[in-house]
Amino acid sequence: MKPIILVTPARDPVTHLVGIRRQYLDAVLRAGGIPLLMPLTVVPSEIEAYLTRADGLLLTGGNDCDPRMFGEAPHPKLGRVDHDRDALESYVARWAWRTQCPTLAICRGMQLLNVALGGTLWQDLPSQCGTDPNRHNQPEDYVVTKHAVTITLGSRLSRVVGTEPLAVNSRHHQAVRELAPGFIVGAMSPTDQVIESIEAPEHRWMLAVQWHPEMLTHLSTRHLALFEALVRESSL
């Protein structure tokens, strides 16, 4: 049986349409898994009904995380937040931590995972850290790579994608600041030291990246390898 990978949803703030970009689902399918898109619900019994069917978890990208989740007032540059989505994904992330469910988190998903498990974020990299806005929030399409990341030797990420610098896309202005307990850095942006990947060595398989590998799987097998690793671990 192919493993079922639970995929978290996004909600359009204008139309309220709930869904996710198809490339997430396509990447899971291409890697050999079956994606199952969650509804945007905050009812625990409804969430649990989906969790009982999950072999693995994919936390997806999207809007900003509400800084009140880690005890900060909103920064003037804070974008749109979705409190229901924050609540849903925090619930699911903590469940994945407790149950050792294999987890891949992408962009916002990495930030949410870090916050849900006790870490903090930079709310706006350019104003708080002085980073180049175009380096981490590229105007180009997601299929264009913007910069390279340096992989931490010996990390889980290095075992999945290799140790050579990896060209990635980049569209975010929030980023991991303080790591959640039990996490280490898997990759950095060498120019400005922005954290680009985190992982939990003592967890069965929990890995997060700041870029969007689902948009690059057709360009590089190294990006597809992240989804293949998630599916492989979810099959065990």
Secondary structure, DSSP 8 states (H G I E B T S, - for coil): ---EEEE--EE-TTT--EE--HHHHHHHHHHT-EEEE------HHHHHHHHTT-SEEEE---SB--GGGGT----TT---B-HHHHHHHHHHHHHHHHHT--EEEETHHHHHHHHHTT--EES-HHHHH---HHHHB-SS-TTS--EEEEE-TTSHHHHHH-SS-EEE--B-S-EE-S--TT-EEEEE-TTT--EEEEE-TTSSSEEEESS-GGGTTTT-HHHHHHHHHHHHHHH-
